[in-house]
């Protein structure tokens, strides 16, 4: 059986995600919540926002002076 809890919607439409659910889903400040309604049911999906996910990648030189636009194949436009 999963985790369940109940919260109250504020006057401005906000809700607080209970701490037990935040911990179970590793929800952190800055993460987004995607709401989908299908046939009267609501589905909630966590969209994790993590800073620095590309920190391990080295920048790739595309040639030129850095101010030139390139398409995805590296060709100058």
N, C-alpha and C positions, 0 to 999 in steps of 0.2 A: 504494500500500500504506500502511496506517495505522501508528500507533505501537503497539508491543507491549513489555511488560516483565513480569517475574515478581517477586512479593514473597512473604514468609512471614507467615502468620497468627500473632500472638502468643498466649500462654496466655489472655489476656483477650479474644481475638477481634478484636483491632485489626490493621489493615494500614496500611502507609505507601504513599501514592500517590507513585510515582517522580517526581522533579523534572521530567523531560522531559514527562511526561503532564500534570502540574500546569500547566506553562508553556503547553503546546499548547492546553489547555482553559481557561486563565485562572482556575484554581482558586486562591482566596485563603482565608486564615484566616476562619472564620465561615461559609463556604459549606457547604451540606449536600449529601450524596450520597444519592440515592434508589436503592434496590436492588429489583429486580423479578425474580422467578423465573417463567418460563413454559416448560412442557414440558421441564424439565431444563436450560434455558439461563438464565444470569443476565444481566440488562441493568443497566447503571449509568448514571444520569443526574445531571448536576451541577445543583443548584438554587442559583443565585447569590444570596447575601444581601448586599445593598448598603445601607449606612446612608445616610440622607438622601435617598432617592429622591423624597420628597414635599416637599423643601425649597423648590422653586420655586413651590409652590402657596400662594396666599393663603387664610387661613381665611375661611369664609363665615359671616356672621351668620345665625343661625336665629331671632333674636328671643328675648325672655325674659331671664332673669337669668343664663343660662349653666348653671344647675342643672336646667333643664327638659329632659326627654327629648323627642325628636322622632322621627318615623318617617322613612323614606327620602324621602317627598314633602315633608318640612318641616313636616308637621302636628304640633301639640303633642299629646303623649299624657299 
